[in-house]
């Protein structure tokens, strides 16, 4: 049975997502920021024999599925999500892999390593003194989107508008570096909770790669988050990026998969 979560199920919800708090950063963040139900957000739980087997969260065009024991009813899940208007479905790799044994309504599958940072390594960035990290404002998001698109990201108009909205609400932060009035490197948080933060949109213009800019940006944002008492998390799906993050101190804890519809 799939039921809408409201304040009467709050205790059960928090107990369930606390099994893997870092993996549930987006779910926790959305609920902290927008509650259990809003104009653009709905949350459901799948229940069997009185116990939660999965959590389903829809925020605008994003759908996130979480199942601690991966024991959700696939057919029931498929029937529930098939008519939802979303652009992506994401969750633990084992959960999404099980879902797509029956659910085929997607055109691309992206597997990522999921990492957390508890303790930073010391890195010498004295060679970066000529680069100034600037705090992005809402007016800078379009330019950040263009940089991401130049750097092999797939950035939709919806993504840009959502980033502007989240930045305006104060739920995320973004930074960039310019050279000769051109934005050449950027990093952001995609979601923040009271104790966790997802580091996203890590990108450097192809002409300026190999200079350590990505390391510099991620290092400074991660340090800022840790000083605020927030555990930084991130995804990656290529070995070059992985090496950068491991050198900072990030450690893999799980795998995360995104389906694009």
Backbone bond lengths (Angstrom), bond angles and torsions (degrees), N, CA, C in turn:
res aa  C-N    CA-C-N  psi(-1)  N-CA   C-N-CA  omega(-1)  CA-C   N-CA-C  phi
1 X - - - 1.459 - - 1.532 109.00 -
2 X 1.323 115.76 135.82 1.463 121.06 177.07 1.523 108.74 -111.28
3 X 1.336 115.99 124.57 1.462 120.80 -176.33 1.523 109.81 -127.25
4 X 1.314 116.03 149.62 1.461 122.72 176.82 1.528 109.00 -70.98
5 X 1.306 116.17 134.25 1.462 120.30 177.24 1.524 109.44 -87.25
6 X 1.325 115.49 132.49 1.462 120.84 173.27 1.524 107.92 -134.03
7 X 1.310 116.97 -168.80 1.466 120.37 -175.57 1.523 113.21 -63.93
8 X 1.337 117.40 -21.85 1.467 119.38 179.48 1.527 111.67 -72.03
9 X 1.327 116.97 -19.36 1.466 121.35 179.16 1.529 111.60 -107.96
10 X 1.334 116.11 15.63 1.464 120.60 -174.54 1.529 112.04 -59.77
11 X 1.323 117.56 -45.53 1.466 120.88 -177.77 1.522 111.13 -60.04
12 X 1.331 116.36 -46.90 1.467 120.61 -179.39 1.527 111.25 -63.76
13 X 1.334 116.52 -38.73 1.467 120.90 178.79 1.521 110.90 -60.69
14 X 1.339 117.06 -51.96 1.464 120.14 -176.37 1.522 111.57 -65.75
15 X 1.315 117.26 -35.16 1.469 119.62 176.83 1.524 110.52 -63.21
16 X 1.323 116.27 -40.35 1.465 120.03 -176.30 1.523 111.64 -70.73
17 X 1.319 118.20 -47.21 1.469 119.79 -177.63 1.523 111.88 -71.73
18 X 1.343 117.57 -18.48 1.467 119.97 -179.62 1.524 112.55 -71.72
19 X 1.338 117.96 -12.75 1.470 120.54 177.37 1.530 110.90 -58.77
20 X 1.335 116.80 -37.16 1.469 121.64 -179.38 1.533 107.94 -141.37
21 X 1.314 115.57 75.27 1.466 120.44 -170.62 1.521 113.05 -60.98
22 X 1.330 117.39 -44.82 1.465 118.55 -176.70 1.521 110.95 -64.25
23 X 1.331 117.56 -40.90 1.465 120.40 177.94 1.524 111.58 -64.40
24 X 1.310 116.32 -27.71 1.463 120.90 -178.68 1.522 112.70 -95.08
25 X 1.324 116.16 22.28 1.461 121.05 -178.41 1.526 111.96 -53.57
26 X 1.328 117.17 -46.77 1.464 119.57 -177.47 1.524 111.09 -66.24
27 X 1.322 117.15 -44.57 1.462 120.22 179.35 1.525 110.41 -61.65
28 X 1.332 116.56 -47.75 1.466 120.62 179.53 1.529 110.61 -61.74
29 X 1.325 116.21 -43.96 1.460 120.35 -179.22 1.515 112.96 -62.98
30 X 1.324 116.17 -44.26 1.464 119.21 179.34 1.531 111.02 -62.29
31 X 1.334 116.71 -40.47 1.468 119.33 -179.50 1.524 110.74 -70.65
32 X 1.338 117.21 -41.42 1.471 119.53 177.10 1.530 111.21 -59.80
33 X 1.325 116.26 -39.30 1.467 120.21 -174.51 1.520 113.89 -85.39
34 X 1.350 117.50 -32.04 1.469 119.60 -171.61 1.524 114.36 -126.71
35 X 1.316 118.25 -1.74 1.456 120.26 179.75 1.523 112.06 79.23
36 X 1.327 115.52 -171.73 1.462 119.89 -176.56 1.524 112.96 -81.74
37 X 1.308 117.01 -19.60 1.463 118.95 178.78 1.523 109.09 -153.08
38 X 1.313 115.25 132.94 1.460 120.42 177.34 1.521 107.80 -148.13
39 X 1.310 116.27 -174.53 1.468 120.16 -178.05 1.521 111.73 -58.77
40 X 1.334 116.74 -35.43 1.460 120.33 -174.73 1.527 113.33 -113.99
41 X 1.326 118.02 6.04 1.459 119.25 -173.31 1.523 112.48 -135.00
42 X 1.329 115.48 137.34 1.458 122.61 174.18 1.520 108.55 -139.61
43 X 1.331 115.93 146.91 1.458 121.41 178.98 1.521 108.63 -133.45
44 X 1.329 114.98 135.03 1.451 121.42 178.06 1.528 109.95 -125.44
45 X 1.333 115.35 157.19 1.463 120.29 169.75 1.519 108.15 -122.07
46 X 1.308 115.06 143.10 1.461 121.27 173.65 1.526 106.51 -98.45
47 X 1.321 116.26 127.76 1.463 120.89 -171.92 1.527 110.27 -124.48
48 X 1.334 115.04 137.98 1.464 121.36 174.38 1.523 108.41 -137.12
49 X 1.321 115.70 127.34 1.473 122.05 -179.70 1.529 111.69 53.36
50 X 1.323 115.71 37.92 1.451 120.88 176.99 1.511 115.54 81.13
51 X 1.332 117.55 1.02 1.462 121.48 -178.62 1.524 111.13 -115.51
52 X 1.326 116.98 141.41 1.462 121.40 177.11 1.524 109.63 -70.96
53 X 1.328 116.07 131.87 1.468 120.64 175.71 1.524 111.85 -111.74
54 X 1.328 117.30 -16.66 1.469 119.87 176.02 1.520 110.12 -162.76
55 X 1.329 114.35 158.40 1.466 122.94 172.84 1.523 107.08 -119.98
56 X 1.330 116.91 135.42 1.462 122.61 178.79 1.526 107.60 -123.04
57 X 1.317 116.80 122.08 1.464 120.49 178.93 1.521 109.87 -121.56
58 X 1.322 115.96 129.70 1.462 122.07 174.46 1.518 108.50 -116.98
59 X 1.323 116.44 120.22 1.459 121.95 173.18 1.519 107.54 -123.99
60 X 1.331 115.57 109.46 1.462 121.45 -175.83 1.529 110.08 53.46
61 X 1.337 118.03 -114.64 1.468 120.16 -175.46 1.522 112.75 -98.81
62 X 1.331 116.49 11.66 1.463 121.35 -177.29 1.518 110.68 -110.88
63 X 1.335 116.76 134.50 1.461 121.96 176.12 1.522 108.50 -123.31
64 X 1.337 116.22 130.54 1.462 121.76 178.59 1.522 108.34 -123.33
65 X 1.325 115.85 132.89 1.460 121.75 179.37 1.523 108.69 -118.95
66 X 1.326 116.17 131.47 1.462 120.06 176.72 1.522 109.62 -129.49
67 X 1.324 116.25 132.46 1.460 122.00 173.63 1.517 107.84 -139.72
68 X 1.323 116.97 116.45 1.465 121.31 -175.18 1.529 111.52 -62.94
69 X 1.326 116.74 -49.55 1.468 120.97 -177.39 1.523 112.83 -98.11
70 X 1.336 116.87 3.63 1.466 121.87 -179.20 1.529 111.18 55.78
71 X 1.321 115.49 40.22 1.464 121.24 -176.21 1.527 112.14 -115.27
72 X 1.330 116.31 25.49 1.465 120.19 -179.23 1.527 110.83 -73.58
73 X 1.324 116.01 158.58 1.466 122.71 177.21 1.531 108.08 -80.46
74 X 1.330 116.99 110.26 1.468 120.80 -174.16 1.523 111.62 -64.42
75 X 1.315 117.19 -45.27 1.466 120.61 -176.67 1.527 110.83 -63.27
76 X 1.313 115.97 -43.54 1.463 120.46 178.59 1.527 110.69 -64.40
77 X 1.330 116.18 -41.23 1.463 120.89 177.94 1.527 110.71 -62.53
78 X 1.320 116.39 -47.10 1.466 121.31 -179.23 1.527 110.89 -58.47
79 X 1.318 116.89 -44.87 1.460 120.68 -179.25 1.527 111.81 -66.68
80 X 1.325 116.14 -31.09 1.470 119.63 -179.49 1.525 111.72 -72.96
81 X 1.329 116.82 -41.38 1.471 119.39 -171.72 1.523 113.69 -91.52
82 X 1.326 118.10 -12.91 1.467 119.41 -171.39 1.525 113.57 -63.65
83 X 1.335 117.29 -27.58 1.466 119.65 -178.46 1.527 113.36 -103.59
84 X 1.335 117.02 5.64 1.463 119.82 177.82 1.524 109.59 -77.61
85 X 1.312 116.25 137.84 1.470 121.58 -178.39 1.527 109.32 -86.53
86 X 1.335 116.07 91.63 1.466 120.88 -178.82 1.528 109.83 -134.69
87 X 1.335 115.41 156.90 1.464 121.54 177.54 1.520 112.28 -99.17
88 X 1.337 116.57 -20.97 1.461 119.59 -178.62 1.519 110.74 -147.91
89 X 1.336 114.63 152.68 1.463 122.86 174.86 1.519 106.56 -129.96
90 X 1.326 117.50 128.83 1.462 119.09 -177.51 1.517 111.45 -138.41
91 X 1.341 114.37 162.14 1.456 120.71 179.06 1.511 110.25 170.16
92 X 1.319 116.11 -176.72 1.461 120.34 175.06 1.522 109.50 -53.63
93 X 1.316 116.63 142.04 1.464 120.52 -176.84 1.522 111.65 -56.05
94 X 1.328 117.76 -43.10 1.465 119.80 -177.80 1.525 111.33 -63.90
95 X 1.335 117.03 -33.11 1.464 121.40 179.15 1.526 110.60 -71.96
96 X 1.331 116.71 -46.82 1.466 120.36 -179.61 1.525 110.74 -67.43
97 X 1.318 117.80 -38.87 1.466 120.45 177.38 1.524 110.61 -60.59
98 X 1.312 116.70 -39.05 1.468 119.90 178.34 1.525 110.42 -69.32
99 X 1.323 116.67 -39.80 1.465 120.60 179.15 1.521 111.55 -60.38
100 X 1.335 117.42 -45.30 1.467 119.90 -173.78 1.525 113.16 -77.23
101 X 1.325 116.87 -0.37 1.463 118.11 169.56 1.525 109.99 -66.42
102 X 1.351 116.08 -21.51 1.464 121.73 178.34 1.529 112.71 -122.08
103 X 1.325 117.08 -30.87 1.469 121.94 -174.57 1.528 109.29 -97.39
104 X 1.329 116.95 120.22 1.472 121.18 -173.64 1.532 113.61 -118.89
105 X 1.328 117.46 7.80 1.466 120.51 -173.16 1.532 111.65 -86.14
106 X 1.335 116.17 67.06 1.464 121.48 176.42 1.523 107.88 -155.12
107 X 1.348 116.72 158.94 1.461 119.23 -177.63 1.520 113.21 -112.75
108 X 1.340 117.28 -13.65 1.465 119.38 179.92 1.518 110.07 -149.79
109 X 1.333 116.44 143.84 1.463 122.92 179.02 1.521 107.95 -125.07
110 X 1.333 116.14 126.53 1.463 121.02 -178.30 1.524 109.38 -121.72
111 X 1.342 115.90 116.81 1.462 121.69 178.45 1.524 110.03 -94.82
112 X 1.324 116.52 136.45 1.461 122.07 -178.26 1.525 111.11 -131.22
113 X 1.329 115.38 151.62 1.456 121.10 167.53 1.529 107.49 -83.73
114 X 1.321 116.24 139.87 1.464 121.23 179.55 1.522 108.83 -109.75
115 X 1.338 116.96 124.21 1.465 122.21 -173.79 1.521 111.70 -125.34
116 X 1.329 115.12 153.16 1.460 120.95 173.14 1.526 108.86 -129.44
117 X 1.317 115.54 157.38 1.466 121.71 179.78 1.521 109.06 -122.13
118 X 1.316 116.01 115.66 1.460 121.00 177.49 1.526 111.26 -104.41
119 X 1.335 116.43 -32.97 1.459 120.84 -177.94 1.522 109.39 -143.64
120 X 1.330 116.45 125.92 1.460 121.26 -176.96 1.521 111.56 -84.20
121 X 1.323 114.72 148.75 1.456 121.29 170.91 1.531 108.58 -90.31
122 X 1.312 116.52 151.44 1.460 120.50 178.30 1.535 109.95 -79.85
123 X 1.324 116.69 129.58 1.464 121.96 179.00 1.526 108.35 -130.54
124 X 1.316 116.31 136.48 1.466 121.60 179.39 1.527 109.60 -86.58
125 X 1.318 116.45 113.64 1.464 121.64 179.11 1.529 111.38 -112.07
126 X 1.316 117.08 29.21 1.468 120.20 -178.84 1.526 111.98 -62.29
127 X 1.341 117.11 -23.03 1.466 120.72 178.73 1.528 112.13 -77.93
128 X 1.328 117.48 -1.37 1.467 121.59 -178.01 1.527 112.98 -100.98
129 X 1.317 117.36 8.80 1.463 120.38 -175.32 1.526 113.01 -60.16
130 X 1.320 117.16 -23.74 1.461 120.28 -179.65 1.515 113.70 -81.69
131 X 1.335 117.03 -4.19 1.464 121.00 -178.52 1.528 109.80 -110.24
132 X 1.315 116.28 126.25 1.462 121.57 -179.48 1.528 110.10 -103.09
133 X 1.323 116.28 123.52 1.461 121.13 176.00 1.524 108.62 -84.16
134 X 1.333 116.07 123.68 1.465 121.19 -178.06 1.525 110.78 -110.73
135 X 1.322 115.12 146.88 1.459 122.55 178.90 1.527 109.05 -82.11
136 X 1.327 117.69 121.27 1.466 121.19 -176.62 1.524 111.48 -76.02
137 X 1.316 114.76 141.03 1.458 122.69 173.12 1.534 108.27 -107.68
138 X 1.312 114.93 173.49 1.465 119.86 -178.87 1.528 111.63 -55.49
139 X 1.329 116.93 -37.36 1.468 121.47 -178.31 1.531 112.73 -67.01
140 X 1.336 117.99 -16.73 1.466 121.47 -177.62 1.526 113.17 -89.67
141 X 1.333 117.98 -9.79 1.460 120.79 -171.33 1.527 112.26 -66.46
142 X 1.333 118.13 -37.61 1.468 119.65 177.89 1.527 110.60 -59.89
143 X 1.324 116.75 -42.09 1.465 120.33 -179.84 1.530 111.04 -68.70
144 X 1.328 116.46 -36.94 1.465 119.66 174.96 1.524 109.95 -61.99
145 X 1.334 116.57 -41.19 1.464 120.48 177.48 1.515 112.27 -60.13
146 X 1.323 117.17 -40.02 1.471 120.96 178.17 1.525 111.06 -65.47
147 X 1.347 116.67 -40.01 1.461 120.12 176.85 1.524 110.56 -63.34
148 X 1.318 117.27 -42.94 1.463 120.80 178.99 1.523 110.84 -61.97
149 X 1.323 117.12 -42.22 1.466 120.41 178.89 1.527 111.84 -65.83
150 X 1.334 117.45 -33.52 1.469 120.47 176.20 1.524 111.57 -70.87
151 X 1.316 115.61 -17.67 1.463 120.69 -173.45 1.522 112.20 -109.03
152 X 1.336 116.39 28.37 1.466 123.06 173.22 1.525 114.58 76.95
153 X 1.319 118.62 9.04 1.459 120.40 170.92 1.530 108.36 -80.18
154 X 1.334 115.68 157.10 1.459 120.98 173.33 1.527 107.16 -109.17
155 X 1.313 116.05 98.47 1.460 121.29 -174.11 1.523 109.58 -107.59
156 X 1.327 116.12 116.90 1.463 120.73 -179.42 1.525 110.61 -90.00
157 X 1.318 115.19 164.95 1.466 120.36 177.12 1.522 110.22 -62.33
158 X 1.346 116.21 -37.62 1.465 119.97 177.89 1.521 111.03 -60.29
159 X 1.338 116.05 -40.63 1.462 120.92 179.78 1.525 110.46 -60.96
160 X 1.326 116.25 -45.95 1.465 120.90 -179.28 1.526 110.63 -60.45
161 X 1.327 116.70 -45.91 1.463 120.33 -178.48 1.525 111.39 -65.90
162 X 1.334 117.03 -38.71 1.460 120.32 178.50 1.524 110.99 -66.69
163 X 1.341 116.22 -38.53 1.465 119.40 178.34 1.527 110.80 -63.44
164 X 1.323 116.18 -41.52 1.467 119.94 177.70 1.528 110.57 -60.82
165 X 1.321 115.41 -44.63 1.461 120.34 -178.19 1.527 111.06 -64.25
166 X 1.340 116.60 -45.84 1.464 120.22 -179.16 1.525 111.39 -64.83
167 X 1.332 116.72 -38.01 1.465 120.35 178.75 1.530 110.18 -66.16
168 X 1.319 115.30 -41.48 1.466 120.30 178.86 1.526 111.05 -63.43
169 X 1.332 116.31 -37.30 1.466 121.42 -179.92 1.527 112.21 -74.92
170 X 1.334 116.06 -15.33 1.460 119.81 -179.35 1.510 113.93 83.45
171 X 1.351 117.12 16.85 1.463 121.13 -178.13 1.523 112.94 -87.17
172 X 1.328 117.48 -14.01 1.464 122.00 -179.70 1.527 108.70 -139.51
173 X 1.324 115.68 173.06 1.469 121.44 174.11 1.521 107.94 -140.28
174 X 1.316 116.62 156.23 1.468 121.63 -179.46 1.521 109.30 -144.93
175 X 1.334 115.14 148.62 1.463 121.40 -178.94 1.523 109.57 -136.38
176 X 1.330 115.58 158.54 1.459 119.50 177.88 1.521 109.95 -153.11
177 X 1.331 115.06 164.73 1.465 123.13 173.69 1.517 107.41 -124.11
178 X 1.328 116.36 136.86 1.468 121.78 175.12 1.529 110.34 -111.03
179 X 1.312 114.45 151.56 1.463 121.51 169.82 1.519 107.28 -140.34
180 X 1.326 116.51 124.61 1.470 121.57 -177.16 1.531 111.47 53.79
181 X 1.329 115.56 43.99 1.474 123.43 177.82 1.524 113.73 67.70
182 X 1.331 117.99 11.23 1.464 121.37 178.23 1.522 109.66 -113.94
183 X 1.317 116.93 132.07 1.455 121.44 177.76 1.529 108.81 -70.85
184 X 1.337 117.17 124.51 1.470 120.08 -174.49 1.525 113.86 -119.53
185 X 1.331 118.33 -14.11 1.461 119.92 179.60 1.518 109.57 -155.23
186 X 1.332 116.86 147.42 1.460 120.13 -177.62 1.522 110.98 -151.58
187 X 1.317 115.62 157.18 1.465 123.32 173.05 1.526 107.17 -154.51
188 X 1.327 116.62 150.91 1.464 121.05 -177.84 1.519 109.62 -145.99
189 X 1.321 115.08 172.02 1.458 119.61 162.13 1.523 107.09 -104.11
190 X 1.320 116.11 139.62 1.455 120.37 -179.64 1.509 111.95 -92.52
191 X 1.320 115.75 -23.96 1.456 122.45 177.44 1.512 107.38 -163.05
192 X 1.323 116.19 142.93 1.458 121.04 174.83 1.519 109.32 -132.05
193 X 1.327 115.37 139.71 1.457 120.97 171.02 1.523 106.77 -112.23
194 X 1.317 116.49 -172.23 1.458 119.71 178.95 1.523 112.16 -69.35
195 X 1.353 117.27 -15.63 1.465 119.14 -176.50 1.530 114.29 -140.93
196 X 1.322 117.82 3.06 1.463 122.71 -179.80 1.526 109.50 -137.61
197 X 1.335 116.23 158.74 1.469 120.33 174.78 1.522 109.46 -152.92
198 X 1.331 116.21 136.22 1.458 122.00 177.82 1.523 109.42 -97.29
199 X 1.326 116.25 122.10 1.465 122.09 178.18 1.526 108.22 -90.03
200 X 1.337 117.30 124.35 1.468 121.41 -173.49 1.529 110.77 -138.84
201 X 1.334 114.26 178.45 1.476 122.29 173.76 1.520 112.00 50.26
202 X 1.332 114.98 46.21 1.464 121.70 178.21 1.520 107.17 -84.84
203 X 1.322 116.92 113.28 1.460 118.40 -173.11 1.522 111.42 -153.61
204 X 1.329 114.76 142.29 1.459 122.04 175.22 1.519 108.88 -130.09
205 X 1.313 116.45 136.64 1.464 121.70 175.36 1.530 109.25 -51.04
206 X 1.325 116.20 136.22 1.468 120.92 -175.27 1.524 112.76 -55.80
207 X 1.324 117.38 -29.70 1.466 121.10 -178.51 1.524 112.35 -72.44
208 X 1.332 117.12 -14.75 1.468 120.33 -175.52 1.529 112.30 -118.54
209 X 1.305 116.95 15.32 1.459 119.83 179.16 1.530 111.08 -77.08
210 X 1.325 114.96 158.79 1.459 120.15 -179.48 1.514 113.85 84.76
211 X 1.329 117.14 5.31 1.470 121.19 -178.86 1.529 112.47 -104.68
212 X 1.338 116.66 -2.18 1.461 119.99 179.57 1.514 114.91 90.11
213 X 1.337 117.72 10.44 1.467 120.34 -176.77 1.528 112.39 -65.53
214 X 1.333 116.94 -41.56 1.468 119.57 179.75 1.525 110.56 -62.62
215 X 1.334 116.43 -44.17 1.468 120.58 177.62 1.524 110.64 -59.07
216 X 1.318 115.48 -44.75 1.466 121.92 -178.26 1.527 111.08 -61.40
217 X 1.329 116.04 -45.26 1.461 120.81 -178.72 1.527 111.26 -66.61
218 X 1.333 116.65 -49.03 1.468 120.48 -177.88 1.524 110.55 -64.94
219 X 1.330 116.51 -40.11 1.462 121.11 -179.77 1.531 110.87 -59.82
220 X 1.318 116.63 -48.61 1.464 120.28 -177.17 1.521 112.66 -67.11
221 X 1.328 117.31 -40.90 1.460 119.67 177.61 1.527 110.26 -66.45
222 X 1.325 117.04 -42.81 1.466 120.97 -179.49 1.526 111.10 -62.46
223 X 1.324 116.33 -42.03 1.466 120.82 178.50 1.526 110.76 -62.53
224 X 1.321 116.14 -42.38 1.464 121.43 178.60 1.528 110.77 -59.84
225 X 1.331 116.14 -44.58 1.464 120.87 -179.14 1.524 111.39 -64.93
226 X 1.330 116.98 -45.08 1.464 120.37 179.97 1.525 111.37 -61.20
227 X 1.325 116.73 -38.97 1.467 120.59 178.60 1.529 111.79 -64.97
228 X 1.342 116.39 -23.77 1.466 121.38 177.22 1.526 111.99 -88.80
229 X 1.339 116.71 0.01 1.456 120.36 -179.24 1.511 114.24 83.74
230 X 1.336 116.94 18.71 1.463 121.65 179.55 1.527 109.98 -107.62
231 X 1.327 116.26 134.78 1.462 121.28 177.83 1.526 108.76 -84.50
232 X 1.335 118.60 117.89 1.468 120.54 178.35 1.533 111.32 -75.41
233 X 1.320 115.67 141.05 1.463 122.74 176.12 1.526 107.71 -130.70
234 X 1.322 116.77 157.73 1.467 119.68 174.71 1.517 110.74 -159.96
235 X 1.339 114.82 164.29 1.461 123.21 173.95 1.521 109.14 -110.28
236 X 1.322 116.20 152.79 1.469 119.34 166.76 1.519 109.03 -151.43
237 X 1.330 116.08 157.09 1.467 119.93 -179.49 1.521 113.10 -137.98
238 X 1.342 117.24 20.16 1.463 118.68 171.40 1.524 109.36 -144.44
239 X 1.321 115.69 152.65 1.462 121.38 -171.50 1.525 113.06 -66.76
240 X 1.344 117.15 -31.91 1.469 119.85 179.72 1.527 109.89 -63.97
241 X 1.338 115.84 -47.00 1.467 119.83 177.63 1.523 110.37 -63.30
242 X 1.324 116.23 -42.09 1.458 120.31 -179.72 1.516 112.50 -57.89
243 X 1.318 116.77 -40.87 1.469 120.84 179.57 1.529 110.90 -62.84
244 X 1.339 116.21 -41.36 1.470 120.84 177.92 1.529 110.52 -58.30
245 X 1.332 115.98 -48.30 1.460 120.27 -174.93 1.532 111.53 -71.07
246 X 1.327 116.77 -38.56 1.468 119.77 178.46 1.526 110.75 -64.37
247 X 1.328 117.12 -36.10 1.468 120.56 178.63 1.530 111.98 -64.15
248 X 1.335 115.81 -27.76 1.469 120.34 177.81 1.525 110.76 -78.99
249 X 1.338 116.34 -28.43 1.460 120.80 179.98 1.513 115.06 127.96
250 X 1.339 117.20 0.18 1.463 120.20 178.02 1.529 110.66 -66.49
251 X 1.334 115.69 141.89 1.463 121.13 178.90 1.527 109.66 -126.67
252 X 1.336 115.83 139.68 1.463 121.04 179.42 1.524 110.36 -71.92
253 X 1.334 115.32 134.90 1.464 119.72 178.20 1.528 112.15 -125.16
254 X 1.333 117.96 -17.21 1.456 120.11 -179.20 1.522 109.14 -169.71
255 X 1.339 116.33 -172.96 1.462 122.20 176.69 1.524 109.20 -126.10
256 X 1.328 115.75 146.46 1.470 122.27 -175.02 1.523 108.48 -131.62
257 X 1.320 116.22 133.92 1.465 121.02 -177.25 1.525 110.84 -121.47
258 X 1.328 115.34 140.59 1.463 122.13 177.04 1.522 108.77 -120.23
259 X 1.319 116.59 130.92 1.465 122.64 172.05 1.519 108.00 -103.72
260 X 1.324 116.50 131.91 1.463 121.16 176.78 1.522 108.70 -104.89
261 X 1.335 115.99 127.85 1.468 120.73 -176.70 1.526 111.07 -98.11
